[in-house]
Every structure is written in structure tokens, then in C-alpha cells.
């Protein structure tokens, strides 16, 4: 597993997490989101920057990503 970012914020009504990336992430990648009380595994199905759909994001970018469950700020995002 490779660390690719941290959860910065979470919007429960739309199930979207804001992720601050420390590595590259692409649509289609399998990820794990882990933190105290969080253990979620899923495929990246969509990512956005400033409400524009993107296929790939790089370290240093803030992205919005649809998530399959509840996550919290500070949770770590790993690429599997």
C-alpha cells in the first residue's frame, strides 16, 4: 500500500471527500481509507477539481472524490 493523501473534509449529504494528495491518483485506482473508526476500501469512480471532472491528479492538489462510506478529516488514503 502506498500513501497518496489525507482527507481534508467530508460532505455527508453528497458522500464526497476532499483529499489533499501527496501522490498521484487516477480514476480506476483501488484505494483504502483508514483512520480511527474508518476502514473503507473502494475504487475511485470520479474525481473533481473546482467542479470539473478529471481523470488524474498529482501531489499537492486538492480533489473532491465520491466515497462509498463515511470518512473523517485526518483519515489517510492509500492506493492498493
C-alpha positions in Angstrom: 0.0 0.0 0.0 1.2 3.5 -0.9 0.0 6.6 0.9 -1.5 9.0 -1.6 -3.2 11.6 0.6 -5.2 12.7 3.6 -8.9 13.5 4.0 -9.2 17.3 4.4 -13.0 17.5 4.6 -16.2 15.3 4.2 -19.6 16.3 2.9 -22.0 13.6 4.2 -25.1 14.7 2.2 -23.3 14.1 -1.1 -20.8 11.4 0.1 -17.8 13.5 -1.2 -14.4 13.7 0.5 -11.9 16.4 -0.1 -8.5 14.8 -0.4 -5.1 16.6 -0.2 -2.9 14.5 -2.3 0.7 13.5 -1.5 0.9 11.2 -4.6 -0.7 10.6 -7.9 -4.3 9.2 -8.1 -6.3 8.1 -11.2 -9.9 7.2 -11.8 -10.0 3.4 -11.7 -7.4 3.1 -8.9 -8.4 0.9 -5.9 -7.9 2.8 -2.6 -8.2 2.2 1.1 -9.2 5.0 3.5 -8.1 4.3 7.1 -8.4 6.2 10.3 -9.7 5.9 13.8 -13.1 4.2 13.2 -12.7 4.3 9.4 -11.7 1.3 7.3 -13.0 1.6 3.8 -11.9 0.0 0.5 -13.2 1.2 -2.9 -12.5 2.0 -6.5 -12.1 5.7 -7.5 -15.1 6.3 -9.7 -14.9 10.1 -10.1 -12.7 13.0 -9.1 -13.1 16.7 -9.5 -11.1 19.9 -9.1 -13.1 23.1 -8.9 -16.3 21.1 -10.0 -14.5 19.9 -13.2 -14.2 16.1 -13.8 -10.6 14.9 -14.0 -9.1 11.5 -14.8 -5.8 12.0 -12.9 -4.5 14.3 -10.1 -1.0 14.8 -8.7 0.7 15.5 -5.4 -0.2 18.9 -3.9 -3.7 19.1 -5.5 -7.0 19.2 -3.6 -9.6 17.0 -5.1 -13.2 16.1 -4.5 -13.9 12.4 -4.6 -17.1 10.3 -4.3 -16.7 7.9 -1.4 -18.7 4.7 -0.5 -18.9 5.4 3.2 -18.4 8.0 6.0 -14.8 9.3 6.4 -13.3 11.9 8.6 -10.8 14.7 8.3 -7.3 13.3 9.0 -8.0 9.8 7.6 -5.2 8.5 5.4 -5.8 7.5 1.8 -3.8 4.6 0.4 -3.5 3.2 -3.1 -3.7 -0.6 -3.1 
